[in-house]
Amino acid sequence: MNSKEMGINCLEEEEIETQPCDHSKEDDEDEGRRTSTLPWCELELPLGEAAETFRLDKAVCSHGLFMMAPNHWDPISKTLTRPLRLSLVDDDYSSFSSAGSVLVTISQPPEHPNLLNVRVHGTKSLSSLQQHALLAQVSRMLRLSETEERAVKEFQKMYNMFNYGDNEDERNFSGRVFRSPTLFEDMVKCILLCNCQWSRTLSMAQSLCELKLEMHCHSSHFPVAKVVSTVADSPKSETDDFIPKTSAEKESRRDIKDCKSSQTAEDCIADSCLQFSHRRGCYASGQIGNFPSPRELAKFDENFLAERCKLGYRANRILKLAQEIVQGGVQLRHLEEVSNDSGLSSYNKLADQLKEIDGFGPFTCANVLMCMGYYNVIPTDTETIRHLAQFHAKKSTTRTVHRDVEKIYGNYAPYQFLAYWSELWHFYEKRFGKLSEMPCSDYKLITASKMKTEKRGTKRKKASIGK
């Protein structure tokens, strides 16, 4: 079957424009636009049954994971850009090198809303296996499987029944929660969500992708600038917060020392280095690589990883996880296969296995399981306690919060998390505006401390079922 029969359009050259993160006219005048000529090809991903209600902006901008590197959401063009791997072989991590990654841009064309366009930069052709790998990763990120689509529709039906009269147009959460293209990336990012400011969570994810970029460019004999970070280790909180309790501090600018090389930055982009302009701190280094693979992280020294990426104690947990995966102690494919059955028995089985991993406490486990498609358990932390107080006028504590959320959201079973997250996400957007329209330079400003200024005891228009 040829490329046209596979739904792939290949062009010899493309004009790529690096868009500013906040699309400031003033920045455009100061810095201009940078372009490079690269080949590209395009895949089409039919949405099938999801087409009726699917909107890319809602599907992507539905969880803080979309703000974390190497994801880049453009609020103007409504596109998602990031590197993806060309192989799904999870027991051969040598194929997960940067040379096996490509930069992709995902869009939902208005003239064809029943499909997604996946533009693959830097290549004119793809094998059928590579096409399958890329589309599978896009499907995972956007939860386009039949199982996930069924969950979305069942939750929407249940939510509408319990919340009749609500203005659905005002709610940007559709029941589809964004996640990473791989389970490993989800697991590491769930570790990064713990015990720190949101701005630092973003910084750690960015540093891991910068490390990946450095590894690839070194292997390509491309001298990479040393990146010096001055982000200090923040105090640990008593609970694992998704949104930090403390306000965000201004991130220090990173000094980049340019090195002479016969290879241009554009050449590096062609090898899947994500290039963005130096605008208001979206990616301070100006470049971003793919998220590292288990094998790539497993070879690092813990102290180096902690210092280079400012991971603190998380370096030990991430390193052990990567090593366990490489050595076969944690089998990602097996975990994914078990998660295909979304029943309670498989949930308990997976929860028991995840708890055996160092650093996977109740909050992290619940978040990872949510990423795997289980919505029956709500990851609870101080943010949950704050939300119950503000949204439900419910005084809760760390001892009672599990019981309280089950009482409030129990009638949404097995989609308790989706009901909770629908409320929480809507509350965030009332405070900060539509997150799909927010420039990435403002992501670090989203903090729980700013949520506390809302008047306490704000009640819903209609009491929650089960309260």
C-alpha positions as CSV (number, residue, x, y, z in Angstrom):
1,M,0.0,0.0,0.0
2,N,1.4,3.3,-1.0
3,S,1.5,6.6,1.0
4,K,-1.6,8.1,-0.5
5,E,-3.6,4.9,0.2
6,M,-2.4,5.2,3.8
7,G,-3.8,8.7,4.1
8,I,-0.3,10.2,4.2
9,N,0.6,13.4,2.3
10,C,4.3,14.0,1.8
11,L,5.9,17.3,0.7
12,E,9.5,18.0,-0.2
13,E,9.7,21.2,1.7
14,E,7.9,23.2,4.4
15,E,8.1,26.7,5.7
16,I,8.1,26.5,9.5
17,E,7.5,29.6,11.5
18,T,8.4,29.6,15.2
19,Q,5.4,31.2,16.9
20,P,5.9,33.2,20.1
21,C,4.6,31.6,23.2
22,D,2.3,34.5,24.1
23,H,2.0,35.8,20.5
24,S,3.0,39.3,21.5
25,K,3.1,41.8,18.7
26,E,5.9,43.7,20.5
27,D,8.0,40.5,20.7
28,D,7.5,39.9,17.0
29,E,8.8,43.4,16.2
30,D,11.8,42.9,18.5
31,E,12.8,39.4,17.5
32,G,11.2,38.8,14.1
33,R,10.3,35.4,12.9
34,R,12.7,32.5,12.4
35,T,12.1,30.1,9.6
36,S,13.7,27.0,8.2
37,T,13.0,24.7,5.3
38,L,12.3,21.2,6.3
39,P,10.5,18.2,4.7
40,W,7.3,17.0,6.3
41,C,4.5,14.5,5.8
42,E,1.0,14.3,7.2
43,L,-1.1,11.5,8.7
44,E,-4.8,11.5,9.2
45,L,-6.4,10.0,12.3
46,P,-10.2,9.5,12.0
47,L,-12.1,10.2,15.2
48,G,-14.8,7.7,14.6
49,E,-17.5,7.7,17.2
50,A,-15.7,10.5,19.1
51,A,-16.1,12.9,16.2
52,E,-19.6,14.1,17.4
53,T,-18.4,15.7,20.6
54,F,-14.6,15.8,20.2
55,R,-12.8,19.1,20.4
56,L,-9.0,19.2,20.4
57,D,-8.7,22.2,22.7
58,K,-10.9,20.5,25.3
59,A,-9.2,17.2,25.0
60,V,-5.7,18.6,25.4
61,C,-6.3,21.4,27.9
62,S,-8.0,19.2,30.5
63,H,-5.2,18.5,33.0
64,G,-1.9,20.1,34.1
65,L,0.0,17.5,32.2
66,F,-0.6,19.4,29.0
67,M,1.4,22.3,30.3
68,M,4.5,20.1,31.1
69,A,7.4,19.8,28.6
70,P,7.7,18.6,25.9
71,N,4.1,19.5,25.2
72,H,3.5,22.8,23.6
73,W,-0.1,24.0,23.1
74,D,-0.5,27.0,20.8
75,P,-3.7,28.9,21.9
76,I,-3.9,30.8,18.6
77,S,-3.6,28.0,16.1
78,K,-5.1,25.5,18.6
79,T,-2.4,22.9,17.8
80,L,-0.4,20.6,20.0
81,T,3.3,20.2,19.1
82,R,5.8,17.8,20.7
83,P,8.3,15.0,19.8
84,L,7.0,11.5,19.5
85,R,8.8,8.2,19.1
86,L,8.9,6.2,15.9
87,S,8.7,2.8,17.7
88,L,6.3,1.2,20.2
89,V,8.8,-1.5,21.1
90,D,8.9,-1.2,24.9
91,D,11.4,-4.0,25.5
92,D,14.0,-2.5,23.1
93,Y,14.8,0.8,24.6
94,S,17.7,1.4,22.2
95,S,15.0,2.3,19.7
96,F,13.9,5.1,22.0
97,S,16.9,7.3,21.1
98,S,16.4,10.8,19.8
99,A,17.2,9.5,16.4
100,G,14.0,7.5,16.7
101,S,11.9,10.5,17.5
102,V,10.2,13.1,15.3
103,L,8.5,16.4,15.9
104,V,4.7,16.3,15.3
105,T,2.0,18.9,15.3
106,I,-1.6,17.8,15.9
107,S,-4.6,19.8,14.7
108,Q,-8.3,19.4,14.1
109,P,-9.1,21.1,10.8
110,P,-12.4,23.1,10.9
111,E,-13.3,21.9,7.4
112,H,-12.8,18.2,8.5
113,P,-13.7,18.1,12.3
114,N,-14.2,14.3,12.1
115,L,-10.4,13.7,11.9
116,L,-7.1,14.9,13.2
117,N,-4.1,16.0,11.1
118,V,-0.8,14.8,12.5
119,R,2.0,16.7,10.7
120,V,5.4,15.0,11.0
121,H,8.3,17.4,10.6
122,G,11.7,16.6,9.3
123,T,10.9,13.5,7.2
124,K,9.4,12.8,3.8
125,S,8.4,9.2,4.4
126,L,7.3,6.9,7.1
127,S,7.1,3.1,7.3
128,S,3.7,1.5,8.1
129,L,5.1,0.6,11.6
130,Q,6.2,4.1,12.2
131,Q,2.8,5.5,11.2
132,H,1.1,3.1,13.5
133,A,3.5,4.1,16.4
134,L,2.8,7.8,15.9
135,L,-0.9,7.5,15.7
136,A,-1.1,5.1,18.7
137,Q,0.8,7.7,20.8
138,V,-1.6,10.5,19.6
139,S,-4.6,8.2,20.4
140,R,-3.2,7.5,23.9
141,M,-2.7,11.2,24.7
142,L,-6.2,12.1,23.6
143,R,-7.9,8.9,24.9
144,L,-9.4,7.9,21.6
145,S,-9.7,4.2,22.3
146,E,-13.2,2.5,22.3
147,T,-12.9,1.9,26.0
148,E,-12.1,5.6,26.7
149,E,-14.8,6.8,24.4
150,R,-17.4,4.6,26.2
151,A,-16.3,6.1,29.5
152,V,-16.6,9.6,28.2
153,K,-20.1,9.1,27.0
154,E,-21.2,7.3,30.1
155,F,-19.8,10.0,32.3
156,Q,-21.4,12.8,30.2
157,K,-24.8,11.1,30.4
158,M,-24.5,10.6,34.2
159,Y,-23.2,14.1,34.7
160,N,-26.1,15.7,32.7
161,M,-28.6,13.6,34.6
162,F,-27.3,14.8,38.0
163,N,-26.6,18.4,36.9
164,Y,-29.6,19.3,34.7
165,G,-29.8,23.0,34.0
166,D,-26.1,23.6,34.0
167,N,-24.7,25.5,31.0
168,E,-22.6,22.9,29.2
169,D,-21.0,25.6,27.0
170,E,-19.4,27.2,30.0
171,R,-17.6,24.0,30.9
172,N,-14.5,23.1,29.0
173,F,-14.0,19.7,30.6
174,S,-15.7,17.1,28.5
175,G,-14.7,14.0,30.5
176,R,-11.5,13.3,28.4
177,V,-8.4,13.8,30.5
178,F,-5.1,14.5,28.7
179,R,-2.2,12.2,29.4
180,S,1.3,11.4,28.0
181,P,2.1,9.3,24.9
182,T,3.7,6.6,27.1
183,L,3.0,5.2,30.6
184,F,6.6,5.8,31.7
185,E,6.2,9.6,31.0
186,D,3.0,9.6,33.0
187,M,4.6,7.8,35.9
188,V,7.6,10.2,36.1
189,K,5.4,13.3,35.7
190,C,3.1,12.0,38.5
191,I,6.3,11.9,40.7
192,L,7.1,15.5,39.6
193,L,3.7,16.6,40.8
194,C,4.5,15.9,44.4
195,N,5.6,18.3,47.2
196,C,6.6,21.4,45.3
197,Q,5.5,24.6,43.6
198,W,3.8,24.2,40.2
199,S,6.4,26.4,38.6
200,R,9.1,24.0,39.8
201,T,7.1,21.0,38.5
202,L,7.2,22.7,35.1
203,S,10.9,23.4,35.5
204,M,11.8,19.8,36.3
205,A,9.9,18.4,33.3
206,Q,11.6,21.0,31.1
207,S,15.0,20.1,32.5
208,L,14.5,16.4,31.8
209,C,13.7,17.2,28.2
210,E,16.7,19.5,27.9
211,L,18.8,16.6,29.2
212,K,17.4,14.4,26.5
213,L,18.3,17.1,24.0
214,E,21.9,17.3,25.3
215,M,22.3,13.5,25.1
216,H,21.1,13.4,21.5
217,C,23.2,16.4,20.4
218,H,26.3,15.0,22.0
219,S,25.7,11.7,20.2
220,S,25.4,13.7,17.0
221,H,28.7,15.5,17.7
222,F,26.8,18.7,18.3
223,P,28.3,20.8,21.1
224,V,25.5,21.6,23.5
225,A,25.5,24.7,25.7
226,K,25.8,24.1,29.4
227,V,22.6,25.1,31.1
228,V,22.9,26.5,34.6
229,S,19.7,26.5,36.7
230,T,19.3,28.5,39.9
231,V,15.9,27.1,40.8
232,A,16.2,26.3,44.5
233,D,14.8,23.2,46.1
234,S,11.5,24.1,47.7
235,P,10.4,23.0,51.1
236,K,8.5,19.7,51.2
237,S,4.8,19.8,52.2
238,E,3.1,17.2,54.3
239,T,0.9,16.0,51.4
240,D,1.3,15.5,47.7
241,D,-0.2,18.5,46.0
242,F,-1.0,18.7,42.3
243,I,-1.4,22.4,42.5
244,P,1.2,23.9,44.9
245,K,0.2,25.6,48.1
246,T,2.8,28.3,47.7
247,S,2.8,31.1,45.2
248,A,5.1,30.8,42.2
249,E,8.4,32.6,42.3
250,K,10.0,34.1,39.2
251,E,12.1,31.5,37.5
252,S,15.7,32.6,37.0
253,R,16.7,33.0,33.4
254,R,19.1,30.4,32.1
255,D,22.4,31.4,30.6
256,I,23.1,29.7,27.3
257,K,26.6,29.7,26.0
258,D,26.6,29.2,22.2
259,C,29.2,26.8,20.8
260,K,30.6,26.8,17.3
261,S,29.6,23.9,15.2
262,S,29.3,22.8,11.6
263,Q,25.8,21.5,12.4
264,T,23.1,24.2,12.5
265,A,20.3,24.4,15.0
266,E,17.9,23.7,12.2
267,D,19.7,20.4,11.6
268,C,19.2,19.6,15.2
269,I,15.5,20.3,14.9
270,A,15.3,17.8,12.0
271,D,16.5,15.2,14.5
272,S,13.4,16.0,16.6
273,C,14.7,18.9,18.8
274,L,11.8,21.1,19.4
275,Q,12.6,24.7,18.6
276,F,10.8,27.6,20.1
277,S,11.7,31.3,20.3
278,H,13.2,32.9,23.4
279,R,10.0,34.5,24.5
280,R,9.0,35.1,28.1
281,G,10.3,31.9,29.6
282,C,8.2,29.2,27.9
283,Y,11.4,27.2,27.2
284,A,14.3,29.3,28.5
285,S,16.9,27.3,26.5
286,G,15.1,27.9,23.2
287,Q,15.1,24.2,22.4
288,I,13.4,21.1,23.9
289,G,14.0,17.4,23.4
290,N,11.6,14.5,23.8
291,F,10.9,13.1,27.2
292,P,13.8,10.6,28.2
293,S,13.2,6.9,28.0
294,P,13.8,4.5,30.9
295,R,17.1,3.2,29.4
296,E,18.4,6.8,28.9
297,L,17.6,7.8,32.5
298,A,18.7,4.5,34.1
299,K,22.4,5.0,33.1
300,F,22.7,8.3,35.0
301,D,24.3,8.9,38.4
302,E,21.7,9.9,41.0
303,N,23.6,12.9,42.2
304,F,24.1,14.2,38.7
305,L,20.4,13.7,37.8
306,A,19.4,15.5,41.0
307,E,21.7,18.4,40.4
308,R,21.3,18.7,36.6
309,C,17.5,18.6,36.6
310,K,16.9,20.0,40.2
311,L,14.9,16.9,41.1
312,G,15.9,16.7,44.7
313,Y,14.8,13.4,46.4
314,R,12.8,12.6,43.3
315,A,16.0,11.7,41.4
316,N,16.3,8.5,43.5
317,R,12.7,7.5,42.8
318,I,12.9,8.3,39.1
319,L,16.2,6.5,38.7
320,K,15.0,3.4,40.5
321,L,11.8,3.3,38.4
322,A,13.8,3.5,35.2
323,Q,16.3,0.8,36.3
324,E,13.4,-1.5,37.4
325,I,11.8,-1.1,34.0
326,V,15.1,-1.8,32.1
327,Q,15.8,-4.8,34.3
328,G,12.3,-6.2,33.9
329,G,11.1,-5.7,37.4
330,V,8.4,-3.3,36.2
331,Q,6.9,-4.4,33.0
332,L,5.1,-1.5,31.3
333,R,3.5,-3.6,28.6
334,H,2.0,-5.9,31.3
335,L,0.6,-3.0,33.2
336,E,-1.0,-1.6,30.1
337,E,-2.5,-4.9,29.2
338,V,-4.0,-5.4,32.7
339,S,-5.5,-1.9,32.4
340,N,-7.5,-2.9,29.3
341,D,-9.9,-4.4,31.8
342,S,-11.2,-1.4,33.7
343,G,-12.9,-3.4,36.4
344,L,-12.4,-3.3,40.1
345,S,-10.3,-6.5,40.3
346,S,-7.8,-5.2,37.7
347,Y,-7.7,-1.8,39.6
348,N,-6.8,-3.6,42.8
349,K,-4.2,-5.7,41.1
350,L,-2.5,-2.7,39.5
351,A,-2.7,-0.7,42.7
352,D,-0.9,-3.4,44.6
353,Q,1.8,-3.6,41.9
354,L,2.3,0.2,41.8
355,K,2.5,0.4,45.6
356,E,5.6,-1.9,45.5
357,I,7.4,0.8,43.5
358,D,9.6,3.1,45.6
359,G,8.0,6.5,46.0
360,F,4.6,5.5,44.8
361,G,2.3,6.5,47.7
362,P,-1.5,6.7,47.6
363,F,-1.6,10.1,45.8
364,T,0.9,9.1,43.1
365,C,-0.6,5.7,42.6
366,A,-4.1,7.2,42.2
367,N,-2.8,9.7,39.6
368,V,-1.0,7.0,37.6
369,L,-4.1,4.8,37.7
370,M,-6.2,7.7,36.5
371,C,-3.8,8.1,33.6
372,M,-4.3,4.4,32.9
373,G,-8.1,4.9,32.7
374,Y,-9.4,4.2,36.2
375,Y,-11.6,7.0,37.5
376,N,-13.1,5.3,40.6
377,V,-10.6,6.7,43.0
378,I,-9.9,10.4,43.5
379,P,-6.2,11.4,44.3
380,T,-6.8,13.5,47.4
381,D,-4.5,16.1,48.9
382,T,-4.7,19.6,50.4
383,E,-6.1,20.9,47.1
384,T,-9.0,18.5,47.4
385,I,-9.6,19.8,50.9
386,R,-9.6,23.4,49.7
387,H,-12.0,22.5,46.9
388,L,-14.5,20.8,49.2
389,A,-14.5,23.8,51.4
390,Q,-14.9,26.4,48.7
391,F,-17.2,24.5,46.3
392,H,-19.2,22.3,48.7
393,A,-18.9,24.2,52.0
394,K,-17.6,21.0,53.4
395,K,-15.0,21.1,56.2
396,S,-12.6,18.2,55.6
397,T,-9.2,17.0,56.9
398,T,-6.5,14.7,55.8
399,R,-8.2,12.0,57.9
400,T,-11.7,12.5,56.6
401,V,-11.1,13.6,53.0
402,H,-11.3,10.0,51.5
403,R,-14.6,9.5,53.2
404,D,-15.9,12.9,52.2
405,V,-15.2,12.6,48.5
406,E,-16.8,9.2,48.4
407,K,-19.9,10.6,50.0
408,I,-20.0,13.6,47.6
409,Y,-19.1,11.8,44.4
410,G,-20.1,8.2,45.2
411,N,-23.2,8.3,42.9
412,Y,-20.9,9.0,39.9
413,A,-19.2,5.6,40.3
414,P,-17.1,4.4,38.5
415,Y,-16.4,8.0,37.4
416,Q,-15.9,9.7,40.7
417,F,-12.7,11.3,39.6
418,L,-14.2,12.8,36.4
419,A,-17.0,14.4,38.4
420,Y,-14.5,15.9,40.9
421,W,-12.2,17.0,38.1
422,S,-15.0,18.6,36.1
423,E,-15.8,20.8,39.1
424,L,-12.2,21.6,39.9
425,W,-11.2,22.4,36.3
426,H,-14.2,24.6,35.9
427,F,-13.3,26.4,39.1
428,Y,-9.7,26.9,37.8
429,E,-11.0,28.5,34.6
430,K,-13.4,30.8,36.5
431,R,-10.3,32.0,38.4
432,F,-7.7,32.1,35.6
433,G,-9.8,32.2,32.4
434,K,-9.8,29.5,29.7
435,L,-6.6,27.5,30.1
436,S,-6.7,26.7,26.4
437,E,-6.3,30.4,25.7
438,M,-3.6,31.0,28.3
439,P,0.0,31.8,27.0
440,C,2.5,29.2,28.2
441,S,4.5,31.9,29.9
442,D,1.6,32.2,32.4
443,Y,1.4,28.5,33.3
444,K,3.7,29.0,36.3
445,L,1.3,31.5,37.8
446,I,-1.4,28.9,38.4
447,T,-1.2,28.3,42.1
448,A,-3.5,27.1,44.9
449,S,-2.6,30.1,47.0
450,K,-4.5,32.3,44.4
451,M,-7.5,30.0,44.7
452,K,-7.7,30.7,48.4
453,T,-8.7,34.3,47.7
454,E,-12.1,33.0,46.5
455,K,-14.8,33.5,49.1
456,R,-15.0,30.4,51.3
457,G,-18.2,28.4,51.3
458,T,-19.1,29.2,47.7
459,K,-22.0,26.8,47.1
460,R,-23.0,25.1,43.9
461,K,-26.2,26.1,42.2
462,K,-27.4,22.6,42.9
463,A,-26.2,20.4,45.7
464,S,-24.1,17.4,44.7
465,I,-25.6,14.0,44.6
466,G,-24.8,12.0,47.7
467,K,-23.9,15.0,49.8
